[in-house]
Amino acid sequence: MSLNKYKILAQKPVPEPRSLWYHWPVAIAVLPFFGVVAAFGIAPDTVPEPVELQHVVEDIALPAVPAPSPEETRYWREERIQRGDTVASVLARLNVNDADALAYLLQAKDVRSLYQLIPGRTIRVVTAGDGSLESLSYLNSDGRRLHVTSGASGFSASEELPQTEQWVMQSSGQIETSLFAATDSSGIPEMVALQLAEIFSSDIDFHRDLRRGDRFSVVYEALAADGDFVGFGRVLSAEFVNQGHIFRAVFFRDDQGRNGYYTPDGRNMRKAFLRSPIEFSRVTSGFTNSRFHPVLKTWRAHKGIDYGAPVGTRVRVTADGYVKFIGRKGGYGNVAIVRHPNGYETLYAHLSGFSQGLRQGRRVAQGEILGFVGSTGLVTGPHLHYEFHVNGIHQNPMRLAMPPGPPITAQLRPIFDETTQPLLSRLDMLRNTDLARLD
Ligand SMILES: [Zn+2]
């Protein structure tokens, strides 16, 4: 993911500095690992003038310092682990020249976690002037810091829990082709992009509603241990401007531990129905198939919405309910019909197969996977045919106002406002500093 991208970019030979412009994307990809940054995914339309570089060489007189004796000299170094690295290859880059140390690190039980080197993490060493290892430290895959030290009786190892800290990252971007193309170019990790789509999934159908020029900003957590990046966390606040409509969401957890995403005025982002039954993923995000493109004029005749998607794409139920029918049915092929409260029903047709254990009468929760896109029944290509009925009558779900989930109560409102205000201010800041917005 993004971590690999960082590494790959870092591994690339650095080109001659032709212009400032050339180095932009690299800076965007690298910066998020070092703290809070605002990255802008979309470049301004104008390409900056190349910057002429000048090299200034100056002689600076240094005060005379007595050279330390070789025995006293100690070197502190750190190296970032690359894909394919072994303990030996990293030690070589760290200029560790110590056969005993290598033998110990390759054999000792206590340092087993070194066998699983995680690309992107760092190994730090202290060596003596002759290259012999004095100490080594590494944040291992269990999230513990391994210390190896050299003593009178040879090497020994210990582990401890590192100091963890939370970083808050923020970024924004603009849709040109797909959500993932935009988040990639803004340096936003995939799991954050997926959360973004999930948070707004009751308001925006990410398969059909996205338009070129849509914009987003996102504030999210990252976790670090002793300054080493260990993983991305939750989205804390986000804004999505879809076809001119502004949607904003902020994360809130109450004192009972219940949590979710809300609008700034405390309404629940989660509605009774999801906008799309197709699970959003990197594969489906850029998928277009003009044959199944929505033609709203034919809604009345067609009585459903067709989603072009690759065979096997996961189909999820759009609201809580129970399975009313599952099996083959004429032109529908493999079809699942789900009954929801208040006389609503949804229908999912042409499936290649159903989820294991799904059967008539079973309860299903919103977002649960019903089956997979296929081309069973009367079809000319793989797609999902989705119908929405109210009291037995076909309806266009696009036109229905869906009842929302529970809002923030009046009692919780003060604490909600207090805790979410800083997260919303960050969105304001991103919006005001977004270079992409030249309008
Ligand atoms: Zn259809």
Boltz pocket constraint, residues with backbone or C-beta under 6 A from the ligand:
constraints:
  - pocket:
      binder: B
      contacts: [[A, 302], [A, 304], [A, 305], [A, 306], [A, 384], [A, 385], [A, 386]]
      max_distance: 6.0
